[in-house]
């Protein structure tokens, strides 16, 4: 007897497979409307739309009052004039964005199989929306353009839509106990040396009528700044001039604080963050396995979990429920019976899987690869797939496709034995690399001796002749390489395309220069610019030297890979900077004014502009919090920590208290010591992973974080039947783990039983089914 596969069952299977490919969990309802909403919310159009709305929402800070629409942020130039938008323009855009976010929240609540208060991020989403609506209504009703501190909630909308960002924050949170231990030791180090400095130097070491250690607060502050080496050796010189043995105190502090505790902090963050983040990322692999197995069970057992939404509460009442640290629903099942975990012989026809692929949203290249693989499998082996083969088909599709594509590129080599032998010979690449290096060195020598001649002339000068010879060689090299490796390999290899572009540009420019009757010495502007372009291309060509050395190539590939996948971590940094910029604008806007410029300094009768090394003397007027753009630049300057104490001292002096410095210290702790060290830890891990690879030519495919933090052996580990059945039961895919779910439905679904009606939009589809 054949089993009729309804539209609802196929829709569920398609959604499960798409969830598996996106590493999503199965915590959503399975009624047809919820599944269609889930597919729409997870679609590329919706994700692009949501990202656009978030971008507009965040960028509003640049045009809101105080606006960043001015030529510069220096208040001493043109009185700091800026263009302000009419009242209500930005508020209207802000209101529309909030309405869209509310609609998104309602849609997510509709598809969630748990109440919002049991989902940590969904509950926070609703609370943030509610608070934003309340504050927005109050401030707009009162027509207030200042004190809009509620804008610090905006980055939440960016973070809550990224699962990797949420996992990263969760890993940072779990790493805090160990990190706080190091920070406590670092604080004690600053306190002890600050007290010692105040006791030893407050009355003896004086500079310009003052001292670095006159008060306990000032002493601790200067030692804290010394941890970043921003005031070294200025803070040490007066004491060292008094007695050279005082140098021992500063040596001890720098070794203990800067070189000891700071590096220890990095080591702790690297170890703890990597450990916790790895645990979170490993869960993605199980998600994919469970979702694929759920799709198989739905296709082979159409009756399981049909009334999931109605039976969910009842199924939960029979089991013990608690929440883990992530507020994920954990159900304490009784030990599964042996019958529940026995392997079964249920299968699905390949023709049905081929028909299913027509509706699954995935990359065209992956879909084409699966079509070919299934056709080959049906022609060579069998017409059916069991559960292991079905899961394996989609489990490592990115890696399998990358390996297959690499094999196909290698097979694309033209069969010209002599040219192939020349191209693959080690001397072929070596000669080109040596010529590029010698050409660049010769150009640098000539430019250093004759910078006004640009290093290239018409005529018989050395560098000009060398450029012609080297360019001709590289043109011949590109032709031989194209014929030797074949067009597919040539086009898909970055180093080959890079050399081709530079060689073509240099050849075209040199042809123009040496066929025109021009002379650089006579002031021909076109020839001068062309020669400058040639020189730049020659300098860029030396990069191929890096690509030919294996260890240097590892560094370059690691750097390019990190640039491609670092947007998540930079997003966390951007969100943090956004929050601190809004708070800084509310605290320090217009604090540093032209009037303070002419005040008398604290320590002598000089004005602040005359005292050496102050904010006013160095003319740091553009570094302020008068608008959002200036606040971002100021925070970035503080993040670099070079001369950051000068900026902090200026704002502390303008407010005439030390409390304002705690804002800047907290920025240094959270941003520099925590978030930047997390990013450095990720860079270290990526570099170590790439360095330890034996085959550095292996392409990076699939989820970057899974490949980075999970070993290949762990990714390939097959989950036991008990683990998968338990996970399916916890997600309510099957109603009970105590029966053999496959025993009553051994029949194989076929593509001929698929209803011809389109299951997504209600549109009709051709009645011809794919066999």
NUVEX-911646 format. One line per field, with one value per residue (C-alpha): residue number from 1; residue in one letter; chain; x, z, y. Coordinates in steps of 0.1 Angstrom, whole numbers. Layout:
<atoms>
i = [NUM ...]
aa = [A ...]
ch = [A ...]
east = [X ...]
up = [Z ...]
north = [Y ...]
</atoms>
This chain:
<atoms>
i = [1 2 3 4 5 6 7 8 9 10 11 12 13 14 15 16 17 18 19 20 21 22 23 24 25 26 27 28 29 30 31 32 33 34 35 36 37 38 39 40 41 42 43 44 45 46 47 48 49 50 51 52 53 54 55 56 57 58 59 60 61 62 63 64 65 66 67 68 69 70 71 72 73 74 75 76 77 78 79 80 81 82 83 84 85 86 87 88 89 90 91 92 93 94 95 96 97 98 99 100 101 102 103 104 105 106 107 108 109 110 111 112 113 114 115 116 117 118 119 120 121 122 123 124 125 126 127 128 129 130 131 132 133 134 135 136 137 138 139 140 141 142 143 144 145 146 147 148 149 150 151 152 153 154 155 156 157 158 159 160 161 162 163 164 165 166 167 168 169 170 171 172 173 174 175 176 177 178 179 180 181 182 183 184 185 186 187 188 189 190 191 192 193 194 195 196 197 198 199 200 201 202 203 204 205 206 207 208 209 210 211 212 213 214 215 216 217 218 219 220 221 222 223 224 225 226 227 228 229 230 231 232 233 234 235 236 237 238 239 240 241 242 243 244 245 246 247 248 249 250 251 252 253 254 255 256 257 258 259 260 261 262 263 264 265 266 267 268 269 270 271 272 273 274 275 276 277 278 279 280 281 282 283 284 285 286 287 288 289 290 291 292 293 294 295 296 297 298 299 300 301 302 303 304 305 306 307 308 309 310 311 312 313 314 315 316 317 318 319 320 321 322 323 324 325 326 327 328 329 330 331 332 333 334 335 336 337 338 339 340 341 342 343 344 345 346 347 348 349 350 351 352 353 354 355 356 357 358 359 360 361 362 363 364 365 366 367 368 369 370 371 372 373 374 375 376 377 378 379 380 381 382 383 384 385 386 387 388 389 390 391 392 393 394 395 396 397 398 399 400 401 402 403 404 405 406 407 408 409 410 411 412 413 414 415 416 417 418 419 420 421 422 423 424 425 426 427 428 429 430 431 432 433 434 435 436 437 438 439 440 441 442 443 444 445 446 447 448 449 450 451 452 453 454 455 456 457 458 459 460 461 462 463 464 465 466 467 468 469 470 471 472 473 474 475 476 477 478 479 480 481 482 483 484 485 486 487 488 489 490 491 492 493 494 495 496 497 498 499 500 501 502 503 504 505 506 507 508 509 510 511 512 513 514 515 516 517 518 519 520 521 522 523 524 525 526 527 528 529 530 531 532 533 534 535 536 537 538 539 540 541 542 543 544 545 546 547 548 549 550 551 552 553 554 555 556 557 558 559 560 561 562 563 564 565 566 567 568 569 570 571 572 573 574 575 576 577 578 579 580 581 582 583 584 585 586 587 588 589 590 591 592 593 594 595 596 597 598 599 600 601 602 603 604 605 606 607 608 609 610 611 612 613 614 615 616 617 618 619 620 621 622 623 624 625 626 627 628 629 630 631 632 633 634 635 636 637 638 639 640 641 642 643 644 645 646 647 648 649 650 651 652 653 654 655 656 657 658 659 660 661 662 663 664 665 666 667 668 669 670 671 672 673 674 675 676 677 678 679 680 681 682 683 684 685 686 687 688 689 690 691 692 693 694 695 696 697 698 699 700 701 702 703 704 705 706 707 708 709 710 711 712 713 714 715 716 717 718 719 720 721 722 723 724 725 726 727 728 729 730 731 732 733 734 735 736 737 738 739 740 741 742 743 744 745 746 747 748 749 750 751 752 753 754 755 756 757 758 759 760 761 762 763 764 765 766 767 768 769 770 771]
aa = [X X X X X X X X X X X X X X X X X X X X X X X X X X X X X X X X X X X X X X X X X X X X X X X X X X X X X X X X X X X X X X X X X X X X X X X X X X X X X X X X X X X X X X X X X X X X X X X X X X X X X X X X X X X X X X X X X X X X X X X X X X X X X X X X X X X X X X X X X X X X X X X X X X X X X X X X X X X X X X X X X X X X X X X X X X X X X X X X X X X X X X X X X X X X X X X X X X X X X X X X X X X X X X X X X X X X X X X X X X X X X X X X X X X X X X X X X X X X X X X X X X X X X X X X X X X X X X X X X X X X X X X X X X X X X X X X X X X X X X X X X X X X X X X X X X X X X X X X X X X X X X X X X X X X X X X X X X X X X X X X X X X X X X X X X X X X X X X X X X X X X X X X X X X X X X X X X X X X X X X X X X X X X X X X X X X X X X X X X X X X X X X X X X X X X X X X X X X X X X X X X X X X X X X X X X X X X X X X X X X X X X X X X X X X X X X X X X X X X X X X X X X X X X X X X X X X X X X X X X X X X X X X X X X X X X X X X X X X X X X X X X X X X X X X X X X X X X X X X X X X X X X X X X X X X X X X X X X X X X X X X X X X X X X X X X X X X X X X X X X X X X X X X X X X X X X X X X X X X X X X X X X X X X X X X X X X X X X X X X X X X X X X X X X X X X X X X X X X X X X X X X X X X X X X X X X X X X X X X X X X X X X X X X X X X X X X X X X X X X X X X X X X X X X X X X X X X X X X X X X X X X X X X X X X X X X X X X X X X X X X X X X X X X X X X X X X X X X X X X X X X X X X X X X X X X X X X X X X X X X X X X X X X X X X X X X X X X X X X X X X X X X X X X X X X X X X X X X X X X X X X X X X X X X X X X X]
ch = [A A A A A A A A A A A A A A A A A A A A A A A A A A A A A A A A A A A A A A A A A A A A A A A A A A A A A A A A A A A A A A A A A A A A A A A A A A A A A A A A A A A A A A A A A A A A A A A A A A A A A A A A A A A A A A A A A A A A A A A A A A A A A A A A A A A A A A A A A A A A A A A A A A A A A A A A A A A A A A A A A A A A A A A A A A A A A A A A A A A A A A A A A A A A A A A A A A A A A A A A A A A A A A A A A A A A A A A A A A A A A A A A A A A A A A A A A A A A A A A A A A A A A A A A A A A A A A A A A A A A A A A A A A A A A A A A A A A A A A A A A A A A A A A A A A A A A A A A A A A A A A A A A A A A A A A A A A A A A A A A A A A A A A A A A A A A A A A A A A A A A A A A A A A A A A A A A A A A A A A A A A A A A A A A A A A A A A A A A A A A A A A A A A A A A A A A A A A A A A A A A A A A A A A A A A A A A A A A A A A A A A A A A A A A A A A A A A A A A A A A A A A A A A A A A A A A A A A A A A A A A A A A A A A A A A A A A A A A A A A A A A A A A A A A A A A A A A A A A A A A A A A A A A A A A A A A A A A A A A A A A A A A A A A A A A A A A A A A A A A A A A A A A A A A A A A A A A A A A A A A A A A A A A A A A A A A A A A A A A A A A A A A A A A A A A A A A A A A A A A A A A A A A A A A A A A A A A A A A A A A A A A A A A A A A A A A A A A A A A A A A A A A A A A A A A A A A A A A A A A A A A A A A A A A A A A A A A A A A A A A A A A A A A A A A A A A A A A A A A A A A A A A A A A A A A A A A A A A A A A A A A A A A A A A A A A A A A A A A A A A A A A A A A A A A A A A A A A A A A A A A A A A A A A A A A A]
east = [0 13 11 -5 18 -3 7 10 34 56 55 67 95 106 107 127 153 156 159 187 206 203 212 179 161 127 110 81 46 38 4 3 -1 28 50 43 50 82 94 86 104 134 135 161 137 125 161 172 142 147 184 175 150 176 202 179 169 205 216 189 213 234 206 187 193 221 227 260 253 281 315 335 330 354 333 360 354 322 308 300 271 251 220 190 161 126 110 90 109 132 104 81 108 115 78 75 105 90 57 77 96 63 49 80 76 39 49 76 52 27 52 69 57 63 48 69 78 95 118 145 152 116 105 133 122 87 99 123 95 71 97 106 70 65 96 90 55 65 94 76 45 67 86 120 150 175 178 167 187 163 181 206 179 183 213 192 172 204 216 184 182 216 220 258 258 235 258 288 272 262 298 311 286 297 334 328 336 372 377 365 391 419 403 402 439 446 426 445 477 467 455 487 510 488 490 528 532 512 532 566 562 534 557 590 584 569 565 555 541 522 527 515 508 494 462 454 429 454 481 458 447 482 492 460 470 505 490 482 517 499 517 551 577 562 549 582 607 603 608 637 654 651 665 674 663 627 628 625 589 578 596 579 545 549 561 533 505 512 532 518 482 471 485 471 437 440 449 419 395 410 406 372 355 366 355 320 316 326 298 273 285 285 248 244 256 230 203 211 211 178 161 171 160 127 122 128 104 77 80 80 54 28 7 34 31 1 -16 16 3 -28 -11 20 7 -6 27 45 24 34 71 93 104 131 152 190 212 200 163 160 132 147 125 136 125 125 151 141 131 152 123 123 159 161 171 143 142 120 131 121 122 149 122 104 135 141 106 112 143 123 107 136 152 190 219 215 250 241 208 224 250 222 203 234 243 208 206 240 230 197 215 243 230 193 161 157 174 173 175 213 217 190 207 241 229 223 245 278 266 288 320 310 302 335 355 335 340 378 380 361 384 414 398 394 431 439 458 488 516 545 527 514 549 562 534 536 574 586 609 580 566 600 612 581 584 620 614 586 607 638 616 600 634 649 619 622 659 654 625 645 673 652 617 609 615 589 614 602 610 609 642 669 670 675 642 622 639 634 597 593 612 593 559 566 576 544 522 538 534 497 492 511 493 459 467 484 458 427 401 381 410 425 393 386 421 426 464 461 433 453 484 463 447 480 498 470 469 507 509 481 495 531 518 501 532 557 536 528 551 552 579 575 602 581 553 529 503 488 521 530 498 502 537 525 499 525 547 518 509 546 546 513 528 552 523 527 559 537 514 543 556 535 537 531 502 487 488 472 444 437 434 411 389 386 376 349 334 343 311 294 321 324 286 290 317 295 265 287 301 265 253 283 280 244 253 283 262 238 266 292 275 289 310 342 334 355 352 372 399 409 406 437 453 450 487 500 491 492 460 450 459 494 500 520 502 467 435 435 472 471 439 418 387 372 372 339 304 285 269 268 295 319 311 319 352 360 352 374 403 398 398 432 443 471 468 434 442 444 408 396 414 398 362 369 383 353 329 353 349 365 331 330 362 344 325 358 373 343 347 383 374 344 357 395 399 369 355 388 404 376 382 420 412 392 420 445 422 417 454 463 437 449 486 480 463 484 465 462 445 413 385 364 328 298 293 326 320 313 344 364 354 344 369 362 360 333 314 315 304 271 246 231 196 187 200 181 148 151 157 127 105 117 108 74 81 71 45 62 97 84 71 87 75 83 68 33 42 67 55 77 65 67 67 36 16 24 -6 -1 -13 14 20 34 13 -18 -8 -11 19 22 7 38 58 95 103]
up = [0 -9 14 1 9 16 9 46 51 22 35 69 53 32 62 82 55 51 89 87 60 80 113 128 157 153 180 159 152 123 112 75 83 108 84 56 79 91 55 47 78 70 33 17 8 44 58 34 43 80 76 56 83 110 91 86 123 134 109 122 150 124 114 147 168 174 137 122 90 91 74 106 143 155 175 170 132 121 155 150 125 115 94 114 98 106 137 130 100 119 144 116 102 137 143 110 120 154 138 115 144 162 133 132 169 164 135 156 185 160 148 182 198 233 250 246 283 280 252 265 234 222 256 256 221 233 264 243 219 247 264 232 224 258 258 222 229 260 243 211 230 250 218 235 213 241 268 244 262 252 218 234 228 191 187 203 170 152 177 183 146 145 162 161 178 205 209 211 239 257 256 268 297 307 305 329 362 351 334 365 386 364 365 403 404 379 400 431 412 403 438 455 431 432 470 468 442 463 495 478 452 463 481 464 427 411 375 365 400 401 404 388 423 443 453 456 428 405 414 407 375 362 370 352 322 325 320 284 281 268 293 293 299 308 342 351 340 370 395 375 374 412 419 393 418 415 380 397 408 372 358 383 375 337 340 364 348 311 302 329 338 304 286 312 306 269 277 300 274 247 267 283 255 230 253 258 222 210 231 216 180 184 191 155 142 163 151 115 122 141 115 87 106 114 77 70 97 84 49 59 87 76 108 134 151 129 158 173 183 200 218 229 262 270 261 283 313 314 317 341 327 336 319 314 314 278 288 263 271 286 292 315 297 312 298 263 257 235 211 205 196 173 137 111 74 63 30 6 -31 -48 -72 -43 -30 -65 -65 -30 -42 -66 -37 -13 -11 -14 -35 -72 -72 -43 -58 -91 -73 -54 -86 -102 -71 -68 -105 -103 -71 -87 -119 -101 -68 -58 -62 -24 4 40 69 71 34 35 64 48 16 31 62 46 14 14 20 -5 -31 -26 -29 -61 -76 -69 -86 -116 -119 -119 -147 -167 -175 -212 -225 -239 -223 -231 -219 -189 -180 -183 -162 -134 -131 -100 -119 -138 -107 -93 -123 -123 -86 -88 -117 -99 -68 -87 -107 -76 -58 -89 -90 -53 -57 -87 -70 -38 -59 -84 -68 -93 -123 -112 -121 -157 -189 -226 -238 -228 -190 -169 -152 -183 -202 -173 -171 -208 -205 -174 -188 -220 -198 -178 -209 -221 -187 -186 -220 -211 -177 -194 -218 -192 -164 -185 -184 -154 -131 -143 -138 -103 -90 -73 -78 -115 -120 -99 -121 -152 -143 -133 -164 -187 -170 -172 -208 -219 -201 -213 -249 -246 -231 -255 -287 -279 -286 -250 -226 -188 -184 -205 -181 -200 -173 -190 -193 -157 -145 -167 -154 -118 -125 -140 -109 -86 -106 -104 -66 -63 -83 -56 -36 -57 -37 -6 -24 -34 1 19 54 41 20 52 68 38 35 72 70 40 56 88 68 51 84 109 104 133 158 144 147 185 186 166 189 220 204 195 231 245 219 228 265 259 240 269 295 277 248 246 278 260 250 236 270 287 261 279 315 337 341 375 383 372 356 320 300 290 254 266 289 270 263 271 250 242 235 210 194 199 195 169 195 214 220 204 178 170 143 165 194 173 162 198 211 184 193 230 218 203 238 224 243 256 290 275 263 296 316 294 300 337 340 321 346 375 390 387 383 346 341 351 318 299 322 317 279 282 303 282 247 249 276 268 233 215 233 222 186 191 205 174 151 171 168 131 125 145 128 94 103 115 83 61 30 29 -5 11 3 32 27 49 83 92 129 127 106 130 164 157 147 115 135 157 127 111 143 138 165 181 174 210 209 177 189 222 204 181 211 229 199 198 163 176 203 223 224 238 206 173 152 119 126 113 82 62 28 7 -4 -41 -62 -80 -48 -45 -50 -80 -62 -53 -15 -9 -25 -36 -72 -95 -108 -138 -133 -147 -118 -117 -119]
north = [0 34 64 96 126 156 192 199 170 182 218 206 185 214 238 213 209 247 250 224 242 275 257 268 251 234 254 266 256 232 242 254 291 291 272 297 327 309 305 341 354 332 342 363 391 395 393 420 441 437 446 477 488 483 502 532 530 531 558 582 592 610 634 637 668 676 668 656 675 699 703 695 689 716 741 768 768 787 784 748 755 725 718 706 687 700 687 655 642 618 610 599 575 563 556 536 515 508 497 473 459 454 435 414 406 396 373 356 351 335 309 302 270 284 315 346 347 314 325 348 368 369 382 408 418 425 444 466 474 483 506 522 530 545 567 577 588 608 626 634 645 669 679 671 668 663 636 609 583 556 555 531 504 506 482 455 452 443 418 399 390 373 339 342 376 361 331 354 375 344 331 365 364 329 340 369 352 342 376 395 376 390 425 424 416 444 468 459 464 499 507 495 513 544 546 540 567 592 584 586 614 637 662 656 653 684 696 731 738 706 668 636 622 651 633 596 598 615 590 560 576 581 545 533 552 538 503 514 531 562 585 566 580 614 601 586 613 637 609 594 629 631 596 570 542 554 538 504 512 520 489 467 482 479 443 433 452 458 427 404 409 423 393 370 386 379 343 339 354 332 300 307 324 298 270 284 296 262 245 269 264 226 228 240 206 188 212 203 165 167 189 165 135 153 159 122 111 134 121 85 89 115 111 119 153 163 182 195 229 215 187 206 217 182 166 190 183 147 155 174 207 231 258 258 290 298 295 267 242 211 181 153 122 88 65 54 19 -3 -6 32 33 3 11 8 0 29 45 73 72 93 106 120 138 152 166 180 198 219 237 240 274 269 280 271 255 233 223 214 194 174 168 153 133 118 110 92 74 62 51 32 20 21 40 46 65 53 77 77 84 111 129 126 140 174 173 183 197 228 207 180 206 224 192 182 217 215 182 195 225 202 181 213 214 215 185 202 182 205 237 219 207 243 258 232 233 250 273 288 306 312 332 354 360 370 393 410 415 428 451 466 470 488 511 520 527 550 568 574 589 608 613 641 618 592 564 557 576 572 563 538 543 512 511 519 491 467 475 467 434 423 433 413 383 386 388 355 340 348 332 300 298 302 274 252 252 258 286 272 269 302 322 308 312 346 349 342 368 393 389 391 424 440 427 440 474 478 466 490 520 514 510 544 560 546 552 588 617 629 640 640 666 690 688 665 659 628 611 619 603 573 567 570 544 521 525 517 486 475 480 460 431 423 409 377 372 368 343 321 315 290 305 340 327 313 348 364 338 340 378 376 349 371 401 381 367 394 414 396 406 441 443 437 464 488 482 489 521 532 528 547 574 581 581 604 629 631 635 656 675 711 705 716 752 781 798 770 776 808 796 796 762 745 744 777 810 797 794 759 766 775 746 719 686 696 691 728 731 701 715 684 704 680 652 659 646 675 652 615 614 633 610 579 594 603 568 552 575 564 528 532 545 568 601 590 604 639 636 622 650 676 664 658 694 709 693 699 664 629 611 618 598 567 568 567 540 518 522 512 481 469 478 474 448 427 430 437 409 386 397 391 356 348 360 338 308 313 317 287 266 277 273 237 226 203 214 251 250 236 261 275 265 262 279 297 293 256 250 272 259 223 197 177 145 160 174 140 122 104 110 79 68 75 111 118 102 121 154 148 140 171 192 174 160 126 122 94 79 47 32 24 53 36 2 10 29 9 21 43 77 84 115 103 109 146 169 190 221 246 244 278 305 286 288 258 240 217 183 167 154 147 110]
</atoms>
